[in-house]
Amino acid sequence: MRAVVDTNLLLRMAAAGRHFPLYQAWREKRFVLVTSLSMLDEFKRVIRYPRVRRFLSYGQGQGFVALLHSLALIVTPASDFPHSRDPSDDMVIATAVAARPCYLVTADRDLYDDSDLVTALRKLGVQVVQAGEFLAAIAAAPPGIDT
């Protein structure tokens, strides 16, 4: 099972580590985390923000980037994809379209609350879900089956 995880959730994974269920599932190899170099660049930019540094040190963030480089599947974002109402989300969508079939795990309402976008992505093999829904899908999946 493949999943593209949005930047906000990646930040939570980096900050909480093994205490965050999505991080645990990834490290237990319950799913393949898919990202792109553009998403990693965004993560590296965001970890410099003072509001982020309150819960994630720059060193922790850099360590998480290194972990992603070594353990995540890095894809080239698709050039043809449905666009979000928030253009800053387009790189995440393009990465998910390149990773399909996959889940796009997000806490961003511009992604999961846009029914037209969700429908368009579903037709392309991308299921837009929140973290809890994704964890339930992992729990329900038979072991060793790539869905």
N, C-alpha and C positions, 0 to 999 in steps of 0.2 A: 504494500500500500504506500503510495507516494503522497506527500503533502508539502505544499508551499505555505509557510507560516509568515504572517505579516510582521512588520518591524515592531509594532507594539508588543506582540506576544513574544517575539524573539528577545526583546528587552526584559520581559518578565522571566523568561527562561534563563537568561544570563544572570539576572539578579538573584533569583531564588534557587537556581540549580536543582539539585536532587529533591528539593522540597516542592517543586512545581510539577504537577502530574504530566504535563505535556513534555517537559524535559525528561522525566523518568521514562516515559513511553519511548521517546526517541533513543535514549541511551540503552534501553533494553531491546532495541532493534525491532520494536513493534511497528514502526513505519520508517520509510526513507524520507528524510528531510531534503527537500529540493529548494535551491536558491539560485541566484544569479550574481555575477560580479556587480551589477548595478545595485542590487539589493544589499550586498555586503558593503558597498561604498556608502549607501544611505545609512546603514547601521553604524559605520565608522564615523560618519558626520554627526549623527544623533547622540552618540555617547559623549560627545564634547559639550552638550548643552548643560548648563548649570542645574536645570530642573531634573535632568536624568542623573547627574552626578550625586544627587541626594540619596539615591537608592542603588546606584551602580557606579563603582569607581571606574576610572578610565582603564586601569590595569585589568580589572575583571572583564570589561568590555572587549579589550584587545585579546585577552585570553579566549573569550568566547568566539571572536572572529577566527582565531587560529584553529579552534575546535571545528568550526563550520567548514573552514578550508580543508581540513583533513577528513571529516566524516560525512559532510553533506554532499549530495549530488549537485554539481554546478552546471546549469544549462544556459544556453544563449536565449534571451527572451525572444518570443515570437514577434514578427514585424506586423502581422495582421491579427488583430484581436479586438473584442468589444471594449469600448472605452467607458470609464467610470464618470460619474458626474463630478468627481474630484480628480483632476488631472494628475495629482501627485500619487494616486493609487495605480496609475496605468502600468508602472513598471512591475508591480506585484501581479497584476492581471496578465501581462505579457509573459511573465515567468511561469505562471500557472498554465497558460495555454501551451507553452513549450514543453511543460512537464506532463501533460495529459497522457492517459487518464490519471486524474489526481484529485485531491481535496485542496481547496484554498481555505485555510484556517485563519479566521480573522475576528477581531473585536471592533472592526470599523463598520459603522452603520452605513456609510456610503457604499459599502460592498454588499453586506448581507441584507440590507433593507431595500435595495433597488431591485424590484421584481423583474424588470426587463433585463437587467444585467445578469441576474441569477439565472434566468431562463436561457439567455444567449450562451452563457458559460456552460450550463448543463448540457446543451446541445453539442457543445464542443468537448464534452467529457470531463468538465471541471465542476465539482460540487462545492459550492460555497457554504461553509458551516462555521459555527462558533466553536470554541475550544471544547466545551462540554459535549456538544454533538459529535465532534470528532473522536473524543475519548470513548464515547458510547459505541461508535462504529468500530473502533479498534477492539473494544471488549467483545463485541458481537462477532467479529471476524474469526473464522477458523484459523488456528495456528498454521503458519507456513503458506498461507494462501495470499497471493498478491492480488488485491482487488482494485 
